Amino acid sequence: MLKKVFEALLDLIYPPRCIICQRFIEPKEKPVCRACLDLLPDYEGADPQVKYAQRCVATFFYEKDLREAFLRYKFQNHDFYADQFGKWMCVTIRDKLEGRYDCITYAPVSRQRLRERGFDQSECLCMAIARELGLPVERLLQKTRHTKRQSELNDASMRAANASGAYSVVDPAKVAGRRILLIDDIVTTGATLAECSRVLRTAGAESVVCAVLAAARSDKER
């Protein structure tokens, strides 16, 4: 009861905004207005290709207002967006990956990036998804080398080289024989997820399936 009263007071002091279009909305609509729900760029393409993974699924195309919302989430400390993003991703995971995993982890950022940003965007998504799935988040990977941002590299070979050797398994005993659901935010060339999947498979994982919030639209789909 007290929580509801407190939330109502916050809504009066800080009227809620839609996390997609940023317009003020009624408290009953939050966190997304009805108009934006109808216009979300649902992913309808072929599965993104990720080497060493059995499958990768995406929830949205990385474009339009969804892209702008994600950039606010990642670079403007809007980490509370992760809860809704994770719920949307769960719909895709349940629809396309049900029964193909027994644990959940994420592609981590480096310690330097974590200090710069204050949070790990993929970890936050993973935590939101894990709550919905009723699974604990397992930290199976660590980033051992700070790299350039993949978004700064347009060439697929450069992205692959940038990610190569940048990850390691925290504890191989926790990986061996597991079917792993690997969470990341955006997939473009798949280099980061491929390297994470390779490391997990090398450590003995039975299989790896990946889920991302959004994927870039291919030239053919454009």
SESEDREN-567276 format. One record per residue (C-alpha): residue number from 1; residue in three letters; x, y negated, z negated. Coordinates in Angstrom, 1 decimal. Example, Ala and Ser with C-alpha at 12.3 -4.5 7.8 and 13.67 -1.06 7.14 Angstrom:
% SESEDREN-567276
  guvo  fiti       u       v       w
     1   ALA    12.3     4.5    -7.8
     2   SER    13.7     1.1    -7.1
This chain:
% SESEDREN-567276
  guvo  fiti       u       v       w
     1   MET     0.0     0.0     0.0
     2   LEU     2.8    -2.4    -1.0
     3   LYS     4.6    -1.6     2.2
     4   LYS     1.6    -2.5     4.3
     5   VAL     1.1    -5.8     2.4
     6   PHE     4.8    -6.6     2.9
     7   GLU     4.6    -5.9     6.6
     8   ALA     1.5    -8.0     7.0
     9   LEU     3.3   -10.9     5.3
    10   LEU     6.3   -10.5     7.6
    11   ASP     4.0   -10.6    10.6
    12   LEU     2.6   -13.9     9.4
    13   ILE     6.0   -15.4     8.8
    14   TYR     7.7   -13.9    11.9
    15   PRO     5.0   -13.1    14.5
    16   PRO     6.0    -9.9    16.3
    17   ARG     7.2   -10.0    19.9
    18   CYS     7.0    -7.3    22.5
    19   ILE    10.4    -5.6    22.6
    20   ILE    10.2    -5.5    26.4
    21   CYS     8.9    -8.9    27.6
    22   GLN     9.6   -10.8    24.4
    23   ARG     6.1   -12.4    24.3
    24   PHE     4.3   -12.8    21.1
    25   ILE     1.8   -10.0    20.5
    26   GLU    -0.8    -9.0    18.0
    27   PRO     0.5    -6.9    15.0
    28   LYS    -1.7    -4.0    16.1
    29   GLU     0.1    -4.0    19.5
    30   LYS     3.7    -3.9    18.2
    31   PRO     6.3    -3.1    19.2
    32   VAL     5.2    -3.1    22.9
    33   CYS     2.4    -5.0    24.6
    34   ARG    -0.2    -3.2    26.7
    35   ALA     1.0    -5.0    29.9
    36   CYS     4.5    -3.8    29.5
    37   LEU     3.4    -0.2    28.7
    38   ASP     1.7    -0.1    32.1
    39   LEU     4.8    -1.5    33.9
    40   LEU     7.6     0.6    32.3
    41   PRO     9.9     2.0    35.1
    42   ASP     9.3     5.7    34.4
    43   TYR    12.1     7.9    35.8
    44   GLU    10.8     9.9    38.7
    45   GLY    14.0    10.9    40.5
    46   ALA    16.0    14.0    40.7
    47   ASP    17.9    14.9    37.5
    48   PRO    21.1    12.9    37.0
    49   GLN    24.0    15.2    37.8
    50   VAL    26.3    15.8    34.8
    51   LYS    29.2    18.2    35.3
    52   TYR    29.5    20.9    32.5
    53   ALA    26.0    20.3    31.4
    54   GLN    23.1    22.6    32.2
    55   ARG    20.7    19.7    32.7
    56   CYS    20.4    16.0    32.1
    57   VAL    17.0    14.2    31.8
    58   ALA    16.2    10.5    31.8
    59   THR    13.1     8.7    30.6
    60   PHE    13.3     5.4    32.6
    61   PHE    15.0     3.8    35.5
    62   TYR    17.6     1.3    34.4
    63   GLU    16.0    -1.8    35.8
    64   LYS    13.7    -4.8    35.4
    65   ASP    12.5    -5.7    31.9
    66   LEU    13.5    -2.4    30.5
    67   ARG    17.1    -3.2    31.4
    68   GLU    16.9    -6.6    29.7
    69   ALA    15.4    -5.0    26.6
    70   PHE    18.2    -2.4    26.5
    71   LEU    20.9    -5.2    26.8
    72   ARG    19.3    -7.0    23.8
    73   TYR    19.4    -3.7    21.9
    74   LYS    23.0    -3.0    22.6
    75   PHE    24.6    -6.5    22.6
    76   GLN    22.3    -8.7    20.5
    77   ASN    22.0    -6.6    17.4
    78   HIS    18.4    -5.5    18.1
    79   ASP    19.1    -2.0    16.7
    80   PHE    15.5    -1.7    15.5
    81   TYR    14.6    -1.1    19.1
    82   ALA    16.1     2.4    18.7
    83   ASP    13.0     3.7    17.0
    84   GLN    10.7     3.1    19.9
    85   PHE    13.3     4.0    22.5
    86   GLY    13.8     7.3    20.7
    87   LYS    10.1     8.0    20.6
    88   TRP     9.9     7.5    24.4
    89   MET    12.9     9.8    24.9
    90   CYS    11.3    12.5    22.8
    91   VAL     8.4    12.7    25.2
    92   THR    10.8    13.5    28.0
    93   ILE    12.8    15.9    25.8
    94   ARG     9.8    17.9    24.7
    95   ASP     8.5    18.0    28.3
    96   LYS    11.7    19.0    30.0
    97   LEU    14.1    20.5    27.5
    98   GLU    11.9    22.3    25.0
    99   GLY    13.5    25.6    23.8
   100   ARG    16.9    24.8    25.3
   101   TYR    18.7    23.4    22.2
   102   ASP    19.2    24.2    18.5
   103   CYS    21.1    21.2    17.4
   104   ILE    21.4    17.5    18.4
   105   THR    24.4    15.2    18.6
   106   TYR    25.5    12.1    20.5
   107   ALA    28.3    10.6    22.6
   108   PRO    30.0     8.3    20.1
   109   VAL    31.7     4.9    20.6
   110   SER    35.2     4.2    19.5
   111   ARG    36.0     2.8    16.1
   112   GLN    37.0    -0.5    17.7
   113   ARG    33.7    -0.7    19.5
   114   LEU    31.8     0.1    16.4
   115   ARG    33.6    -2.7    14.5
   116   GLU    32.8    -5.1    17.4
   117   ARG    29.2    -4.2    17.7
   118   GLY    28.3    -3.2    14.2
   119   PHE    26.4     0.0    15.2
   120   ASP    26.6     2.9    17.6
   121   GLN    23.7     2.6    20.0
   122   SER    23.7     6.3    21.0
   123   GLU    23.9     7.3    17.3
   124   CYS    20.9     5.2    16.5
   125   LEU    18.9     6.7    19.4
   126   CYS    20.0    10.2    18.3
   127   MET    18.8     9.5    14.7
   128   ALA    15.4     8.3    16.0
   129   ILE    15.0    11.3    18.2
   130   ALA    16.1    13.7    15.5
   131   ARG    13.4    12.3    13.1
   132   GLU    10.8    13.0    15.8
   133   LEU    12.1    16.5    16.5
   134   GLY    12.6    17.4    12.8
   135   LEU    16.3    18.1    13.3
   136   PRO    19.4    16.8    11.5
   137   VAL    21.9    14.7    13.5
   138   GLU    25.2    16.6    13.7
   139   ARG    28.4    14.6    14.3
   140   LEU    30.1    17.0    16.6
   141   LEU    32.2    14.6    18.7
   142   GLN    34.6    11.8    18.0
   143   LYS    36.1     9.3    20.3
   144   THR    39.8     9.4    19.9
   145   ARG    40.8     6.8    22.5
   146   HIS    39.4     3.3    22.9
   147   THR    38.4     2.8    26.5
   148   LYS    37.2     0.1    28.8
   149   ARG    33.4    -0.3    29.0
   150   GLN    32.1     2.0    31.7
   151   SER    29.8    -0.8    32.9
   152   GLU    32.9    -2.7    33.9
   153   LEU    34.0     0.0    36.3
   154   ASN    32.0     0.4    39.5
   155   ASP    34.0     3.3    41.1
   156   ALA    33.0     6.8    40.0
   157   SER    36.6     8.0    40.0
   158   MET    37.7     5.1    37.8
   159   ARG    34.9     5.9    35.3
   160   ALA    35.9     9.6    35.2
   161   ALA    39.5     8.6    34.5
   162   ASN    38.4     6.2    31.9
   163   ALA    36.5     8.9    30.0
   164   SER    39.0    11.7    30.5
   165   GLY    40.6    12.8    27.3
   166   ALA    38.8    10.2    25.2
   167   TYR    36.7    12.6    23.1
   168   SER    37.4    15.6    20.9
   169   VAL    35.3    18.0    18.7
   170   VAL    35.2    17.2    15.0
   171   ASP    35.0    20.8    13.9
   172   PRO    35.1    23.6    16.5
   173   ALA    33.4    26.0    14.0
   174   LYS    30.3    23.9    14.1
   175   VAL    30.2    24.0    17.9
   176   ALA    30.9    27.6    18.8
   177   GLY    27.8    29.5    20.0
   178   ARG    25.5    26.5    19.7
   179   ARG    23.0    25.2    22.3
   180   ILE    23.5    21.5    22.0
   181   LEU    21.3    18.5    22.9
   182   LEU    23.6    15.6    23.7
   183   ILE    22.2    12.1    23.5
   184   ASP    23.5     9.0    25.3
   185   ASP    22.0     5.6    26.2
   186   ILE    22.5     5.1    30.0
   187   VAL    23.8     7.4    32.7
   188   THR    25.2     6.0    36.0
   189   THR    27.9     8.4    37.3
   190   GLY    27.7    10.8    34.4
   191   ALA    31.4    10.5    33.6
   192   THR    31.0    10.0    29.8
   193   LEU    28.4    12.8    29.4
   194   ALA    30.5    15.1    31.6
   195   GLU    33.6    14.6    29.5
   196   CYS    31.6    15.1    26.3
   197   SER    30.0    18.3    27.7
   198   ARG    33.4    19.6    28.8
   199   VAL    34.9    19.2    25.4
   200   LEU    31.9    20.9    23.7
   201   ARG    31.9    23.8    26.2
   202   THR    35.7    24.2    25.7
   203   ALA    35.1    24.4    22.0
   204   GLY    32.7    27.3    22.5
   205   ALA    29.3    25.8    22.9
   206   GLU    26.9    28.2    24.5
   207   SER    25.3    25.4    26.5
   208   VAL    24.8    21.6    26.7
   209   VAL    21.7    19.7    27.8
   210   CYS    21.7    15.9    27.9
   211   ALA    19.0    13.2    27.5
   212   VAL    19.4     9.5    28.1
   213   LEU    17.1     6.5    27.8
   214   ALA    17.6     5.4    31.4
   215   ALA    19.4     6.2    34.6
   216   ALA    20.4     4.0    37.5
   217   ARG    18.3     4.3    40.7
   218   SER    20.3     6.0    43.5
   219   ASP    20.7     4.4    46.8
   220   LYS    18.3     6.9    48.4
   221   GLU    15.7     6.1    45.8
   222   ARG    16.1     2.4    46.3
